[in-house]
Amino acid sequence: MQASALQRHNIVLVVVLLTLLFSLTFFRHATTYQVEIPPVNDLQLPLDQQSKSSTTEPSSQVNTSPPPPLKQLKDDINDTTFSAICNNVDFNWLASDREYWDGWASKAMFMKPEGNYTRKDVTITTGESICVVVMLGPIPAVSAIRPERHFAPADSITIHAIGDSVKIPITLEQHDKHSNVYYSSVFFAHPDTYTLKSTTEYRSYFWETPIYHPYRPFTYYSHNKLIVNTLPLQGIVDNNKKPPQPSCNGNILSGSWVNKTAYQKLYPLDFYGMFGEAQEDHAADDRLFVPDQCRMDYISTSQAIQCLEGKTFHIWGDNNMKRNLKAFGVPNWCSRRTINTNNSEDNQRCICNDDNDDFNDGEWATDGNTPLVLQNTWHNDLSFYFNPIGSITMEDWRQKVKDRAAQQPHADIVIIGLGNDDIPLSRMTPRQFWNSFMDLATFLLNEVYPDQTIIFRTPQYFSGGAIHGSSWNSGRSRAFATVVRHAVKQFAQQRKEILLWDVHRLGIEDNTCVGSGSAYTKRNVVNIENLLLWNLMCSTSSASL
């Protein structure tokens, strides 16, 4: 009896020890799996800098924040008044129907204005919205990415509504309940007959780590078309002038790329309809960018100079930002007129990549203490101090930026462009970029530029291919731009004079240089990016700048 009792006691003891060991192993594994090693910029400041930062006035402090909830990460395009049209769509029926969709092939379609499905063409008039729906087949593989906050939908899809004269980029959102269903409300401001061209690049968040997944895009077109007719009186009212719209003030959510000849016929008395030399420099591939709900005013270089007279700028960014400055400081650089005059290989190459061209950028491009000073103008007291800054997830830039800014004259306006050097890094996720961006940006706002106007530039738009040795793709481009948009939105709620220069909104595949092996946008798109900036700084609502 004593032996059996002792055996039972030993068995219980062994079970307890095994349970304890199993629990310790489990919690150790779970902790190792869930805790991320923070990027360089997530590390705490040295103690001396922490004590200095605590002396900053509380009223001027901008606080870091965790990523917003998933619902808030939806693009603002699909969070406006005219997006309610997608609420009429019966997504449950669409996802479960097998009469019109076999559940395997990817499908894109225009819904009826009332939200019903149809295989026939849909007809509306200008100024109306239509819900666009994309349904994908089964997921080919389950993603191995651990559960975490993402900044773009699981599937990377590019889609455009293409007409004879108009091309509209569309931003899709993933349905909350049906993960293979995507939708977007699209505003149609211009008459044309549209077809949807959609390309699925990656599934299951594979776009986040393209180093492990080959780029195998699949393109498909909508089975029905959308016919957008002109309003009956539009050709008569106001003598062919475009209906008046409020100024965008540099803030655009969506727009269309319209063939300049077609635009001229539609609105011959509009400024952009009267094509001259200035208007030609603000067209890309013979297309004009026309915002949907507002008017992007034409502001010439001389007008921008006059508007910004007496201002000192600190510019922090990569070569994309340098191209913006180069186009502003030397308008003839790689312009349409220069290329037409001298159609050499070097001049053609500058359209997409000027890193190694023979053009003399000037000392301002390499020496942060030498400003870009505009020539051939009466308003020559405008200074731009360009400071190159690379990946913020691989290097801590805080003290370098602070020291360099102290060597330059006091800034009135600061422009910061981050992300383009982090997107190509194969092992950097948007979540890591959010941590680094928030950390560096709050340091700049609190410690370096506590009372200046700050303009944040989004990363570039990218789609339509892949660059060898790089992680550039459309999903990462969108996610990193979303990081900047929502970070700036949080900053603007805490402090005045925080603005967003959203160059990503100008993106369509035709404007990219992926065919040339470059992540830049084409040269003339840089002019349109600058025009967007002038609207942001020189609008009536931004007159205080």
Secondary structure as UniProt FT lines:
FT   HELIX           2..34
FT   HELIX           40..42
FT   HELIX           47..53
FT   TURN            54..55
FT   HELIX           58..60
FT   HELIX           70..73
FT   HELIX           76..79
FT   HELIX           81..88
FT   HELIX           91..96
FT   STRAND          107..110
FT   TURN            113..114
FT   STRAND          122..125
FT   TURN            126..127
FT   STRAND          128..135
FT   STRAND          156..162
FT   STRAND          166..170
FT   STRAND          173..174
FT   TURN            179..180
FT   STRAND          181..188
FT   STRAND          192..202
FT   TURN            204..205
FT   HELIX           206..208
FT   HELIX           210..212
FT   STRAND          218..221
FT   STRAND          226..229
FT   TURN            232..236
FT   HELIX           237..240
FT   TURN            249..250
FT   STRAND          255..259
FT   HELIX           260..266
FT   TURN            268..269
FT   HELIX           271..273
FT   HELIX           277..280
FT   TURN            281..282
FT   TURN            285..286
FT   STRAND          287..291
FT   HELIX           301..307
FT   TURN            308..310
FT   STRAND          312..317
FT   HELIX           319..329
FT   TURN            331..334
FT   HELIX           336..341
FT   HELIX           345..349
FT   TURN            350..352
FT   TURN            355..356
FT   HELIX           363..365
FT   TURN            368..369
FT   STRAND          372..373
FT   STRAND          383..388
FT   HELIX           398..406
FT   STRAND          413..417
FT   TURN            420..424
FT   TURN            426..427
FT   HELIX           430..443
FT   HELIX           444..448
FT   STRAND          453..457
FT   TURN            468..469
FT   HELIX           474..494
FT   STRAND          498..501
FT   HELIX           503..506
FT   HELIX           509..511
FT   HELIX           514..516
FT   HELIX           523..538
FT   HELIX           540..542
FT   TURN            543..544
//
